[in-house]
Amino acid sequence: MEGLLDELLPVIVSFLPAHDAVRTCVLAKRWRHVWTSAPALRITAVKGFRSADQFNRFVDRLLLQRRQGLCPLESCEFNMVESDFEFDWSLCVEHVYLYSLHSALQCNLQSLSCHFMPTDPTDFAEDLQEPAAPFLSNHIQRLQLSFIRSSLDFSGCPRLLDLQMHECVILADSIVSNSLQYLSMSCCQLYMRHRTSISLPHLVRLDFTDCFGKMPLFESLPSLEKALVRIGEFTGDECDGSGSACCLNENPCWECRFAFEFDADRGRSYLFQGLSRASHLELSASYDHAVCMILTLFS
């Protein structure tokens, strides 16, 4: 270890969980302040904490130290696995969700990841309280989010390029971002009786797979080059009359009537209007039932 260059020590420490990174300060004199200059933080559970309050205070002090430090923090990861905690995990999740994520963004991160992994994911994200304010950062370029509620308002992140969401609850009328280039949404839950509008002027790549609820409105994606859309088993656009011709004639099911009348009012397809510009498009369904949509591409 003594043979390592001083410049390498912060990089090595950045691969450790945050609580272990801090403990390196007792290894030797040259290690005393190394953790304060690590380019990345990885916040996870640790067996040494006796309560959620103790864990939350550690995270608060850690982020405060990095905000006040001279060395930039490039990335921060919250990896919160319920089975790794020996106390009330939900109190830690609530604190991270409502306070620590915003505090981390104040460190001028380029990349932020937050992965909540509950033992029982049923309704977990739905039960989270929605943050009072959207994310605000002039530096963040990449966001990876799992099992959170989101309003999809990223207007306060003018440099955001990459947004990846997994099993999140999306309660928003539209997604707002003038800079986003890559959007991935997998197994997310959207409105069942309302369509979320997606208009992203600089989006190049879209992955939308196995989400719940109504398909969103792909309104305007003028820069789109590649799209992967897989309609999931629990889509809100599944045809109740699958296997018969009724939904194409005078007696459509409710879902078909909703889809057809919606498209008729707009004069174009809610699915294909934005996707039609993609040079590479993969569209599939992960089940055998019919999906209610109009395939016309014309305005």
C-alpha angles and dihedrals in degrees: 000000000000090000094062119107114249089237091061097053097077090049092052092047091051090069092060125087108265096251091053091045090057091049091060087079089083096053096085141323093271089055096052098101101017094106091058090064099043109129093222139041123206110192114195140148119290129195093224096072114093099196144015090250091057091049092049092050090051092052092047093051092044094054092043090054091051093047091053095042127100097230118082120243109220102183141011129194128193109197105181112178112177095213090058093062123086095197139039101323093186092067091056092047093050092050094048092045097048102033118004097058091055090044091052091052089057087066087072094246123184093202131031126181126185119181119177110187111187123191088230110031094186108127090339098133092040090059093055116103112242113246114254093230134036122242113285122195136133091200109043113111103165132041126182115184132178129182098358137122114246136188089198092228106142097154087117091062104068094173099047109133106160126044121175121179127181125186092344126151109239113201103169140113091220144356113247122205132121095191107042115125103169125038124180122180118174128175091347123154118236133176116299096207102028135052123233112224119230116195113157116164097198102035110134102169129034127185113181112168139167097341126164125237132020119350109253125246107260090202108162126002102152095164097046115134105163131024134178114191120176115176109219132225094256099048117147088227098067113132113241090202098057113157095031136077095232095102092059094052138041100314110053123172118249094262094051092046090052092049098043096045090045092054092043091055091050095042093226143061115284090211106039102036093084097029095054092086094060114111089204118037128172114187123176144144125229095217140044102249125101122263121222109236141118114238100204115122096194127108 
